[in-house]
Amino acid sequence: MRTKVITVVGVVGLVASLAAHPSALLGMPRAISEGQAPAPRLPHASALVGVARAPIEGQGQAARTPGGAPDLRQVLYDMADSIGMLRNAQEVDRIGSMNYWATGTVMSGTQTCKVVDYRASVNWIHKGMRVDYKCDGSPQRHVEVVKDNLAWNETEPGKGGTPVTGAANDRALLLWTLPAGAIKAANEAGAATKVAVESGRTVVNFPIASLNATMKLTLDKDSHIEQVESRMGTTTTVTIYGEYGDWNGADYLSDVLFPKRIVQKRGTAAIMDLTVTKTNTYNPYVILPVPANVTATGAR
């Protein structure tokens, strides 16, 4: 288990924990409202009452059931704990939104784009994401948005929305492929989530019904997600993560970890190759108002 660090957060009056979601295997309430900072990390709740948790052999390795398979509840706990999702004495999920900035390349339409001013804004509470970037050498701004099962492009964040047909599931897949999103989705899948060991690695499999997709997470020794293999229809996407760290900046650390390297492939073609330069994991205010014309057309 990661060493837990108490981070002083300059926010007053955090709301009380929300009611736990019925299908949550960890008993984790839904994330707090956007704009509210995560609560400080505390020692495990059992330690507060003098009850020690059962030791786990090997850092980040899941406890085993009597039959030798990893214990699913423990695996899901370790995944969330390893990136700093679990906060306060009840160890509930307090990560609702985040921003991250990056350099590198993405596929923009059918062309590889060397990104300039790349920023992704994520809101898991409202099940949406906005990616905002330019391509090197071009003045055009690309603002690509998804919320629930609707997709649209904007001329700038929150303005000039135009429906985009056939893009919603593909964009939403990234939302639930990011480490915190994948952990939330694994909990959301309830009893459909399964854990196993393949080639010495712990793997977690679960469906995302809303996308008609299946996910396979491969964990490293620290319970970080190092690879996500997602299958949606006939399309298989492999996302590889590396160099987890707190990239908020030395004067803004939150003890929430995010991968510095994100590489996404379909077949042998790389559709994303990013190096994260900065994050804001203090639940920034991320809003995704659906334009009226998008609602009217139901662009999916």
Residue pairs with C-beta under 8 A, 6 or more apart in sequence:
1 56
1 59
1 60
1 78
1 81
2 81
2 82
2 84
2 222
4 41
4 42
4 43
4 44
5 41
5 255
6 40
6 41
6 42
7 40
7 41
7 253
7 254
7 255
8 40
9 37
9 38
9 39
9 40
9 254
9 282
10 37
11 36
11 37
14 32
14 36
14 37
14 39
15 32
15 33
15 36
17 29
17 88
17 90
17 92
18 29
18 30
18 32
19 29
20 27
20 28
20 29
21 28
21 29
21 30
21 187
21 188
23 187
23 188
23 189
23 190
24 187
24 188
25 72
25 73
25 76
25 186
25 187
25 190
25 193
26 73
26 76
26 77
26 80
26 93
26 187
28 80
28 86
28 91
28 92
28 93
28 187
29 92
29 93
30 93
30 96
30 125
31 93
31 94
31 95
31 96
31 97
31 124
31 125
31 184
31 283
32 38
32 94
32 96
32 283
33 96
33 125
33 283
34 96
34 97
34 123
34 125
34 126
34 283
34 284
34 285
34 286
34 287
35 97
35 283
35 284
35 285
36 96
36 283
37 254
37 282
37 283
38 84
38 87
38 94
38 95
38 254
38 256
38 281
38 282
38 283
39 87
39 88
39 94
40 87
40 88
41 84
41 86
41 87
41 255
42 48
42 87
42 88
42 89
42 91
44 53
44 91
45 89
45 90
45 91
46 52
46 53
47 53
48 89
54 63
56 62
56 63
56 74
56 78
58 221
59 221
59 222
60 78
60 82
60 219
60 220
60 221
60 222
60 223
60 224
61 202
61 221
62 70
62 71
62 74
62 75
62 78
62 195
62 202
62 223
63 70
63 71
63 74
64 70
64 71
65 71
69 195
69 196
69 197
70 195
70 196
70 197
70 202
71 195
72 193
72 194
72 195
75 195
75 202
75 204
75 219
75 223
76 183
76 186
76 187
76 193
76 204
77 86
78 223
79 183
79 186
79 204
79 217
79 219
79 223
79 224
79 225
80 86
80 93
80 183
81 91
81 223
82 222
82 223
82 224
82 257
83 179
83 180
83 183
83 224
83 244
83 256
83 257
83 258
84 95
84 246
84 254
84 255
84 256
84 257
84 281
85 93
85 94
85 95
85 180
85 183
85 256
86 92
86 93
86 94
87 93
87 94
88 94
93 184
94 283
95 124
95 180
95 256
95 281
95 283
96 123
96 124
96 125
96 283
97 121
97 122
97 123
97 124
97 125
97 283
97 284
97 285
97 286
98 121
98 122
98 180
98 256
98 258
98 279
98 280
98 281
98 283
98 284
98 286
99 119
99 120
99 121
99 122
99 279
99 280
99 284
99 286
100 119
100 120
100 122
100 247
100 258
100 276
100 278
100 279
100 280
101 118
101 119
101 120
101 276
101 277
101 278
101 279
102 115
102 118
102 120
102 262
102 274
102 275
102 276
102 277
103 115
103 118
103 274
103 275
103 277
104 114
104 115
104 118
104 272
104 273
104 274
104 275
105 112
105 113
105 114
105 115
105 270
105 272
105 273
105 274
106 112
106 113
106 115
106 118
106 133
106 271
106 272
106 273
106 274
107 113
107 271
107 272
108 135
108 142
111 135
113 133
113 135
113 136
113 142
114 135
114 136
115 133
115 134
115 135
115 136
115 274
116 133
116 134
116 135
116 136
117 132
117 133
117 134
118 131
118 132
118 133
118 274
119 131
119 132
119 133
120 129
120 130
120 131
120 132
121 129
121 130
121 131
121 132
121 157
121 284
121 286
122 128
122 129
122 175
122 178
122 181
122 286
123 129
123 286
123 287
123 288
124 175
124 180
124 181
124 184
126 147
126 148
126 286
126 287
126 288
127 147
127 148
127 172
127 175
128 145
128 146
128 147
128 148
128 175
128 286
128 288
129 145
129 146
129 171
129 172
129 174
129 175
129 288
130 143
130 144
130 145
130 154
130 157
130 286
130 288
131 142
131 143
131 144
131 145
131 171
131 174
132 141
132 142
132 143
132 144
132 157
133 141
133 142
134 140
134 141
134 142
135 142
141 155
141 156
142 153
143 153
143 154
143 155
143 156
143 157
144 151
144 153
144 164
144 167
144 171
145 151
145 152
145 153
145 154
145 161
145 171
145 288
146 167
146 168
146 171
146 172
146 175
147 288
147 290
148 168
149 168
149 169
149 172
149 210
149 300
150 163
150 168
150 290
150 294
150 295
150 298
150 299
150 300
151 163
151 164
151 165
151 167
151 168
151 171
151 294
151 299
151 300
152 161
152 162
152 163
152 164
152 290
152 291
152 294
152 299
153 161
153 162
153 164
154 160
154 161
154 162
158 287
158 289
161 290
161 291
161 293
161 294
162 293
162 294
163 291
163 293
163 294
163 297
163 299
164 299
165 297
165 299
165 300
166 300
167 299
168 299
168 300
169 211
169 212
169 213
169 232
169 300
170 232
172 210
172 211
173 211
173 213
173 230
173 232
173 237
174 264
175 181
176 182
176 184
176 185
176 208
176 211
176 215
177 215
177 228
177 230
177 237
177 239
177 264
179 224
179 225
179 241
179 258
179 259
182 215
182 217
182 225
182 228
183 225
185 206
185 208
185 215
186 193
186 204
186 206
186 215
186 217
187 193
189 206
189 207
189 208
189 209
192 206
192 207
193 204
193 205
193 206
194 204
194 205
194 206
195 202
195 203
195 204
195 205
196 202
196 203
196 205
197 203
198 218
201 218
201 219
201 220
202 218
202 219
202 223
203 216
203 217
203 218
203 219
204 215
204 216
204 217
204 219
205 214
205 215
205 216
205 217
206 214
206 215
207 213
207 214
207 215
208 214
208 215
211 232
212 232
212 233
213 230
213 231
213 232
214 230
214 231
215 228
215 229
215 230
216 228
216 229
216 230
217 225
217 227
217 228
218 225
218 226
218 227
218 228
218 229
219 225
219 226
220 226
222 244
224 241
224 244
224 257
224 259
225 241
226 240
226 241
226 242
227 238
227 239
227 240
227 241
228 237
228 238
228 239
228 241
229 236
229 237
229 238
230 236
230 237
230 238
230 239
231 237
235 266
236 266
236 267
237 264
237 265
237 266
237 271
238 264
238 265
238 266
239 262
239 263
239 264
239 265
239 272
240 261
240 262
240 263
240 264
240 265
241 259
241 261
241 262
242 259
242 260
242 261
243 259
243 260
243 261
244 257
244 258
244 259
244 260
245 257
245 258
245 260
246 253
246 254
246 255
246 256
246 257
246 258
246 279
246 281
247 258
247 260
247 276
247 277
247 278
247 279
248 254
248 256
248 278
248 279
248 280
248 281
248 282
249 278
252 280
252 282
254 281
254 282
256 279
256 281
258 276
258 279
258 281
259 276
260 275
260 276
261 274
261 275
261 276
262 272
262 273
262 274
262 276
263 270
263 272
263 273
263 274
264 270
264 271
264 272
264 273
265 271
